[in-house]
Amino acid sequence: MSETETLTPAGRQRLPLPFWALWACQLINRVGGFVLPFLVLYLTQEQHLTAAMAGAIAAAVGAGSVVSSLLGGWMTDHVGRRRTLIVGFLGTGLAMIALGSVDTLPLIWVAAFLVGVMADLFRPASSALVADLLGPEARVRAYALLFWAVNLGFSISTLSAGILASFGFGLLFWLNAAACAIAAIVIWRLVPETKPERDPDEPRRGFVAVASRDTVLLLLLVVSIVYASLYFQAYSSLPLAMAADGLSNATYGIVIALNGAAIVVVQPFLVRVMPRFDRSRVAGGSMLLVGIGFGIGAFVDSAVGYGVSVVVWTLGEIGVTSVLMGLYADLAPVDLRGRYLGLAGFTWSVGTIIGPLAGTAVFGTFGPVTLWIGCAVVGAVCCVAQLLIGPALRRRALVPA
C-alpha cells in the first residue's frame, strides 16, 4: 500500500485528497464543456458553413482525439501525470479560444484539430494517476466516481449552454477556456506527481515491443473496439431510426437525455456494489446488457419504447465504464502504464469512427430491425469474449505491475 492510501474502519480503502482533486477537475471540465455540444450550430449559424462542412470540422476534432489518446499516454510516462494534466487543460483552453476567434476555413480546421488533440490528453494521465494511488479493488470505485462526475458535469453543461448561447456563441468559448484554466490550477495546487521512479540501472523498454507481445492486452483491445463501435450507435443510428418512426429531433433529445440522467441517479448506488464482483464478469455482463438495450429497438417505435431501450443500455454502460479502465490498469507495467491506458482511450476513438460508419451502412442497406438485432448479437459476442479472457485478466491482476 502506498503512502497515500488509507483504510476506513470497515477495511475499505479511503480515496485520498489527490483523487478528489482530480474528481473536482473532471467535474469542472465537463460543467464548462459548452463548446463541443454546440460546435455544429456555431459553425452553421455564426460562421455560415454548410451542415456537411460543419460535420467535417467536427470530425477533425475526432481525428485529433485519436492522436490525443496516444500522445497523452506517451506524455504520461515520459513527462509525468501532473504535467500532462496541466498541459492538457491549459492547451484545451487556448485551443478553444483560437477556435472561437479564427474565421477562415483553414484556420478553423487547424483549431478544431488542436482542440481534439488537447482535449483528451488528460484521460490517460488521470487514469494512470488513479492506478498509481490506489490498489486494484479501490480503482473500480474510483473510476466509477470519475465517470459519474463527467456525466453530472455534462448534464449541467448541456442545460446551461443553451441559455448562455443566447448571449452569443463567443461567450461559450471563453467560459469553456476559463473552466480549463481552473482545472489546471486545481491540479497545480492539489495533485502531486505520482509517476513511479525508474531504476536508472534498468534498460528502458520499448512500448511497441512489449505491447505487441501482450496477447491479453491485444484481445482486450479488440473487445473494447467492438464494444465502442456498438455503443456509438446511440449517436448515429438511433436518431435515424427514431426519425424513420416519425419521431422528432426534440424527442430524440429528450430520449437520449435519459442516458445522462440515469447515470447521475443510478451510478452512486451501483458503485457500492460492483467492487464485490469480478471485474471481467461485470464487464462481460454489462456489454451483453448494452447489446440487449439496443436490441430492444427492433421491437419499439415510440418515444417510451426507445426510452426503455436507452435506460437498459445505460445500465450496461455504467458497468463497462466503471471496470474497463481498471482492467487495463491491471495489465499495465508500471513504466508503461500511461501508454497502456492511452491505448484504452484509443479504442474509444476508433469506435467513434467505425461505429457510425458500420451502423449507418447496415441501417441504410438492411433496415433498423436487422441493425438492432445485430447489435444484440454483437453485445453477446463481446460478453463471451470478455468472459473467455477473464481468467488471464484475473491472473495478471494478482501479479504486481
Summary of the structure (lengths in Angstrom):
residues: 401
radius of gyration: 20.7
end to end distance: 13.3
largest distance: 66.9
contacts: 1486
relative contact order: 0.14
helix: 82%
strand: 1%
